[in-house]
């Protein structure tokens, strides 16, 4: 699921404000919660832009999808 977020992030420019649309697309394609996808996209966008990834709202553990542990698959 997280790989789907990365692929969409690479394909689209999230700086034009379409994080919500991309999050919904990822949700429908992968089964990830739309909110989780939007959080991942926002964090990636902030990292690329050099912005701080601070928590501005109350986030719960359930907001995040589990990330598999182990080696990354070859691309």
C-alpha positions as protocol buffer text, in pm:
chain_id: "A"
residue {
  index: 1
  type: UNK
  ca { x: 0 y: 0 z: 0 }
}
residue {
  index: 2
  type: UNK
  ca { x: 277 y: 243 z: 88 }
}
residue {
  index: 3
  type: UNK
  ca { x: 437 y: 165 z: -248 }
}
residue {
  index: 4
  type: UNK
  ca { x: 115 y: 284 z: -417 }
}
residue {
  index: 5
  type: UNK
  ca { x: 153 y: 618 z: -237 }
}
residue {
  index: 6
  type: UNK
  ca { x: 512 y: 653 z: -357 }
}
residue {
  index: 7
  type: UNK
  ca { x: 419 y: 568 z: -718 }
}
residue {
  index: 8
  type: UNK
  ca { x: 138 y: 826 z: -723 }
}
residue {
  index: 9
  type: UNK
  ca { x: 366 y: 1082 z: -559 }
}
residue {
  index: 10
  type: UNK
  ca { x: 627 y: 1030 z: -832 }
}
residue {
  index: 11
  type: UNK
  ca { x: 364 y: 1050 z: -1109 }
}
residue {
  index: 12
  type: UNK
  ca { x: 187 y: 1368 z: -996 }
}
residue {
  index: 13
  type: UNK
  ca { x: 281 y: 1710 z: -867 }
}
residue {
  index: 14
  type: UNK
  ca { x: 133 y: 1738 z: -518 }
}
residue {
  index: 15
  type: UNK
  ca { x: 237 y: 2102 z: -492 }
}
residue {
  index: 16
  type: UNK
  ca { x: -65 y: 2211 z: -693 }
}
residue {
  index: 17
  type: UNK
  ca { x: -298 y: 2119 z: -406 }
}
residue {
  index: 18
  type: UNK
  ca { x: -430 y: 1785 z: -526 }
}
residue {
  index: 19
  type: UNK
  ca { x: -328 y: 1579 z: -222 }
}
residue {
  index: 20
  type: UNK
  ca { x: -693 y: 1508 z: -137 }
}
residue {
  index: 21
  type: UNK
  ca { x: -766 y: 1385 z: -492 }
}
residue {
  index: 22
  type: UNK
  ca { x: -454 y: 1169 z: -499 }
}
residue {
  index: 23
  type: UNK
  ca { x: -535 y: 1030 z: -154 }
}
residue {
  index: 24
  type: UNK
  ca { x: -879 y: 928 z: -273 }
}
residue {
  index: 25
  type: UNK
  ca { x: -733 y: 767 z: -588 }
}
residue {
  index: 26
  type: UNK
  ca { x: -481 y: 570 z: -382 }
}
residue {
  index: 27
  type: UNK
  ca { x: -758 y: 463 z: -146 }
}
residue {
  index: 28
  type: UNK
  ca { x: -976 y: 329 z: -425 }
}
residue {
  index: 29
  type: UNK
  ca { x: -686 y: 155 z: -600 }
}
residue {
  index: 30
  type: UNK
  ca { x: -505 y: 3 z: -302 }
}
residue {
  index: 31
  type: UNK
  ca { x: -757 y: -18 z: -18 }
}
residue {
  index: 32
  type: UNK
  ca { x: -553 y: 217 z: 203 }
}
residue {
  index: 33
  type: UNK
  ca { x: -757 y: 465 z: 404 }
}
residue {
  index: 34
  type: UNK
  ca { x: -779 y: 795 z: 216 }
}
residue {
  index: 35
  type: UNK
  ca { x: -671 y: 987 z: 527 }
}
residue {
  index: 36
  type: UNK
  ca { x: -361 y: 769 z: 563 }
}
residue {
  index: 37
  type: UNK
  ca { x: -271 y: 823 z: 198 }
}
residue {
  index: 38
  type: UNK
  ca { x: -313 y: 1199 z: 238 }
}
residue {
  index: 39
  type: UNK
  ca { x: -88 y: 1198 z: 545 }
}
residue {
  index: 40
  type: UNK
  ca { x: 185 y: 1007 z: 360 }
}
residue {
  index: 41
  type: UNK
  ca { x: 154 y: 1240 z: 58 }
}
residue {
  index: 42
  type: UNK
  ca { x: 175 y: 1549 z: 281 }
}
residue {
  index: 43
  type: UNK
  ca { x: 485 y: 1415 z: 459 }
}
residue {
  index: 44
  type: UNK
  ca { x: 654 y: 1333 z: 126 }
}
residue {
  index: 45
  type: UNK
  ca { x: 561 y: 1673 z: -16 }
}
residue {
  index: 46
  type: UNK
  ca { x: 702 y: 1849 z: 291 }
}
residue {
  index: 47
  type: UNK
  ca { x: 1024 y: 1648 z: 272 }
}
residue {
  index: 48
  type: UNK
  ca { x: 1074 y: 1739 z: -93 }
}
residue {
  index: 49
  type: UNK
  ca { x: 994 y: 2106 z: -22 }
}
residue {
  index: 50
  type: UNK
  ca { x: 1221 y: 2120 z: 282 }
}
residue {
  index: 51
  type: UNK
  ca { x: 931 y: 2199 z: 514 }
}
residue {
  index: 52
  type: UNK
  ca { x: 899 y: 2070 z: 867 }
}
residue {
  index: 53
  type: UNK
  ca { x: 664 y: 1776 z: 923 }
}
residue {
  index: 54
  type: UNK
  ca { x: 504 y: 1887 z: 1246 }
}
residue {
  index: 55
  type: UNK
  ca { x: 185 y: 1750 z: 1390 }
}
residue {
  index: 56
  type: UNK
  ca { x: -72 y: 2027 z: 1376 }
}
residue {
  index: 57
  type: UNK
  ca { x: -371 y: 1819 z: 1477 }
}
residue {
  index: 58
  type: UNK
  ca { x: -441 y: 1524 z: 1701 }
}
residue {
  index: 59
  type: UNK
  ca { x: -333 y: 1211 z: 1517 }
}
residue {
  index: 60
  type: UNK
  ca { x: -419 y: 863 z: 1632 }
}
residue {
  index: 61
  type: UNK
  ca { x: -233 y: 541 z: 1568 }
}
residue {
  index: 62
  type: UNK
  ca { x: -532 y: 418 z: 1367 }
}
residue {
  index: 63
  type: UNK
  ca { x: -475 y: 704 z: 1117 }
}
residue {
  index: 64
  type: UNK
  ca { x: -169 y: 523 z: 987 }
}
residue {
  index: 65
  type: UNK
  ca { x: -147 y: 204 z: 785 }
}
residue {
  index: 66
  type: UNK
  ca { x: 113 y: -49 z: 897 }
}
residue {
  index: 67
  type: UNK
  ca { x: 441 y: -35 z: 709 }
}
residue {
  index: 68
  type: UNK
  ca { x: 590 y: -375 z: 629 }
}
residue {
  index: 69
  type: UNK
  ca { x: 925 y: -446 z: 790 }
}
residue {
  index: 70
  type: UNK
  ca { x: 1201 y: -599 z: 586 }
}
residue {
  index: 71
  type: UNK
  ca { x: 1394 y: -531 z: 269 }
}
residue {
  index: 72
  type: UNK
  ca { x: 1231 y: -313 z: 8 }
}
residue {
  index: 73
  type: UNK
  ca { x: 1120 y: -488 z: -310 }
}
residue {
  index: 74
  type: UNK
  ca { x: 1337 y: -434 z: -616 }
}
residue {
  index: 75
  type: UNK
  ca { x: 1193 y: -193 z: -871 }
}
